């Protein structure tokens, strides 16, 4: 019996469940096993989708544990031919979120992997930025060390200009303002920067301006989920 893996997206902001397609619930209810980034929030998420859902019908495993034991548990469920759901904290599993390791194991085992449609901050911000959506790179987090961070930003600018590509990156929400300050100091005046914060929330903010234009504005991104897109 071949196992089936469902990659189950979640909301980017819990105030907006409307961004989630109705067929997610049908897929979730097919699962016997759930591998989740955070069990407490995943349980709450399922209850938000359907109050009547019986949470304890699922076999639960946390993704944030020892890698070797996690893979051992996952591969055992694959051998048993289980229908398995993978849920991360926000957006899409395996895309700037945990899940890739398990999906790789599923592919190696020849399991059926089914990605389900849901919100991705990377794609939504790119769509709304007006920057190059034909060539782009997602970098993830930039270095914390200031010197290394400045070097990375310069390299992203050069790479963007050389390949005519959009460079996409993120930061821990409580360090957003520091990152923005560094970008405004280090980037070229005509480099374009899109700041996308609170995507899908009521206070959603997505604006693209040159560095020179941003320098004339004051914006507070402290503790706001944000994503940055740069194009030289």
C-alpha positions as CSV (number, residue, x, y, z in Angstrom):
1,X,0.0,0.0,0.0
2,X,1.5,3.3,-1.1
3,X,1.5,6.2,1.4
4,X,0.0,9.5,0.5
5,X,1.5,12.8,1.8
6,X,-0.7,15.9,1.9
7,X,1.2,19.3,2.2
8,X,-1.4,21.4,4.1
9,X,-1.0,25.2,4.0
10,X,-2.1,27.4,6.8
11,X,-3.1,31.0,7.0
12,X,-0.5,33.8,7.1
13,X,-2.7,35.7,9.6
14,X,-5.3,34.0,11.8
15,X,-7.8,36.8,11.3
16,X,-8.3,35.7,7.7
17,X,-9.4,32.1,7.0
18,X,-11.0,33.1,3.7
19,X,-7.6,32.7,1.9
20,X,-7.8,29.0,2.5
21,X,-9.6,26.8,-0.1
22,X,-12.4,24.6,1.1
23,X,-10.9,21.4,-0.1
24,X,-8.2,21.6,2.6
25,X,-10.6,20.2,5.1
26,X,-11.4,17.2,2.9
27,X,-7.7,16.4,2.5
28,X,-7.1,16.8,6.3
29,X,-9.9,14.4,7.1
30,X,-8.3,11.8,4.8
31,X,-5.2,11.8,7.0
32,X,-4.5,9.3,9.8
33,X,-1.2,10.9,10.8
34,X,-0.1,14.5,11.2
35,X,3.5,15.8,11.3
36,X,3.3,19.4,12.5
37,X,5.7,22.2,13.4
38,X,3.7,23.1,16.5
39,X,1.1,20.7,17.8
40,X,-0.8,23.2,20.0
41,X,-1.3,25.7,17.2
42,X,-2.0,23.0,14.6
43,X,-4.8,21.6,16.9
44,X,-6.2,25.1,17.2
45,X,-6.0,25.6,13.4
46,X,-8.0,22.4,12.7
47,X,-10.7,23.5,15.2
48,X,-10.9,26.8,13.4
49,X,-11.5,25.0,10.1
50,X,-14.1,22.7,11.6
51,X,-15.3,22.8,15.2
52,X,-16.6,19.3,15.1
53,X,-13.4,17.7,13.9
54,X,-12.1,15.0,16.3
55,X,-8.6,16.0,17.0
56,X,-7.6,12.8,18.8
57,X,-8.4,10.7,15.7
58,X,-5.1,11.8,14.3
59,X,-1.7,10.4,15.3
60,X,0.4,13.4,16.1
61,X,4.2,14.0,15.6
62,X,6.2,17.2,16.1
63,X,8.6,18.2,13.4
64,X,10.8,20.1,15.7
65,X,12.7,17.2,17.2
66,X,15.8,15.2,16.7
67,X,16.2,14.8,12.9
68,X,17.2,11.1,13.0
69,X,14.3,10.0,15.2
70,X,11.8,12.2,13.2
71,X,12.8,10.5,10.0
72,X,12.6,7.1,11.6
73,X,9.0,7.8,12.7
74,X,8.1,9.3,9.4
75,X,9.5,6.4,7.4
76,X,7.7,3.9,9.6
77,X,4.4,5.6,8.8
78,X,5.3,5.5,5.1
79,X,5.9,1.8,5.3
80,X,2.5,1.4,6.9
81,X,1.0,3.1,3.9
82,X,-0.6,5.8,6.0
83,X,-2.2,9.0,4.7
84,X,0.0,11.7,6.2
85,X,-0.5,15.4,6.5
86,X,2.3,17.9,7.0
87,X,1.5,21.3,8.6
88,X,3.9,24.2,9.4
89,X,3.2,27.4,11.3
90,X,2.3,29.7,8.4
91,X,2.0,29.5,4.7
92,X,3.2,26.4,2.8
93,X,5.2,23.5,4.3
94,X,8.6,23.1,2.8
95,X,8.7,26.7,1.5
96,X,10.5,28.9,4.0
97,X,9.0,26.6,6.6
98,X,9.8,23.0,7.9
99,X,8.7,20.0,5.9
100,X,11.3,19.7,3.1
101,X,13.1,16.9,5.0
102,X,10.0,14.8,5.3
103,X,9.0,15.4,1.7
104,X,12.5,14.4,0.5
105,X,12.1,11.1,2.5
106,X,8.6,10.6,0.9
107,X,10.0,11.1,-2.6
108,X,12.8,8.6,-1.9
109,X,10.3,6.1,-0.7
110,X,8.1,6.5,-3.8
111,X,5.1,7.9,-1.9
112,X,2.5,10.1,-3.5
113,X,3.1,13.7,-2.5
114,X,0.2,16.1,-3.0
115,X,0.8,19.8,-2.5
116,X,-2.3,21.7,-1.7
117,X,-3.1,25.3,-2.7
118,X,-2.7,28.0,0.0
119,X,-1.1,31.4,0.7
120,X,2.6,31.9,0.3
121,X,4.0,35.2,1.5
122,X,6.9,34.8,-1.1
123,X,4.6,34.6,-4.1
124,X,1.9,37.0,-2.8
125,X,4.5,39.7,-2.2
126,X,6.2,39.1,-5.5
127,X,2.9,39.3,-7.3
128,X,2.1,42.7,-5.7
129,X,5.6,44.2,-5.9
130,X,5.8,45.0,-9.6
131,X,9.3,43.6,-9.6
132,X,10.6,40.9,-11.9
133,X,8.5,37.8,-11.4
134,X,10.2,35.9,-14.2
135,X,13.6,35.7,-12.5
136,X,13.8,35.8,-8.7
137,X,15.6,34.2,-5.8
138,X,14.4,33.6,-2.2
139,X,17.4,34.0,0.1
140,X,15.7,33.4,3.5
141,X,17.4,35.2,6.4
142,X,20.4,37.5,6.0
143,X,23.3,37.2,8.5
144,X,22.8,38.7,11.9
145,X,26.4,40.0,12.2
146,X,26.3,43.6,10.9
147,X,29.4,43.4,8.8
148,X,28.3,40.1,7.1
149,X,24.8,41.5,6.7
150,X,26.1,44.6,4.8
151,X,28.3,42.4,2.6
152,X,25.3,40.2,1.9
153,X,23.1,43.2,0.9
154,X,25.8,44.5,-1.4
155,X,26.0,41.0,-3.0
156,X,22.2,40.8,-3.4
157,X,22.2,44.2,-5.1
158,X,25.0,43.1,-7.5
159,X,23.3,39.8,-8.2
160,X,20.0,41.5,-8.9
161,X,21.6,43.9,-11.4
162,X,23.7,41.2,-13.1
163,X,20.8,38.8,-13.6
164,X,18.0,41.3,-13.8
165,X,16.4,39.3,-10.9
166,X,14.3,40.1,-7.8
167,X,16.0,39.2,-4.5
168,X,13.6,38.1,-1.7
169,X,14.4,37.8,2.0
170,X,13.0,37.8,5.5
171,X,13.9,38.7,9.0
172,X,12.7,37.8,12.5
173,X,9.9,40.3,13.1
174,X,11.5,42.0,16.1
175,X,14.6,42.8,14.0
176,X,12.7,44.2,11.0
177,X,13.4,47.8,11.8
178,X,17.1,47.2,12.1
179,X,17.2,45.4,8.7
180,X,15.3,48.2,7.1
181,X,17.7,50.8,8.6
182,X,20.6,48.9,7.1
183,X,19.0,48.6,3.7
184,X,18.3,52.3,3.6
185,X,21.9,53.1,4.5
186,X,23.7,50.6,2.3
187,X,21.7,50.3,-0.9
188,X,22.0,52.5,-4.0
189,X,19.4,55.3,-4.1
190,X,17.7,54.0,-7.2
191,X,17.5,50.4,-6.1
192,X,13.8,49.4,-5.7
193,X,12.7,47.9,-2.4
194,X,9.3,46.3,-1.8
195,X,8.1,46.0,1.8
196,X,5.3,43.6,2.3
197,X,3.9,43.3,5.9
198,X,0.9,41.6,7.5
199,X,0.0,39.9,4.2
200,X,-3.7,38.9,4.1
201,X,-4.4,40.7,7.4
202,X,-6.7,43.7,7.6
203,X,-3.6,46.0,8.0
204,X,-1.8,44.5,5.0
205,X,0.9,46.8,3.7
206,X,2.7,46.2,0.3
207,X,4.6,49.1,-1.2
208,X,7.4,49.3,-3.7
209,X,9.6,52.4,-3.8
210,X,13.2,53.4,-4.5
211,X,15.6,53.5,-1.6
212,X,15.7,57.3,-2.0
213,X,12.0,57.4,-1.7
214,X,11.9,55.2,1.4
215,X,14.5,57.4,3.1
216,X,11.9,60.2,3.2
217,X,9.3,58.0,5.0
218,X,8.9,56.6,8.5
219,X,7.6,53.1,8.8
220,X,7.5,50.9,11.8
221,X,7.8,47.2,11.1
222,X,8.5,46.1,14.7
223,X,7.0,42.6,15.3
224,X,5.1,42.7,12.1
225,X,5.5,39.6,9.8
226,X,7.2,41.1,6.8
227,X,9.1,40.1,3.6
228,X,11.5,42.3,1.7
229,X,12.1,42.3,-2.1
230,X,15.0,44.1,-3.7
231,X,15.6,44.9,-7.4
232,X,18.6,46.9,-8.6
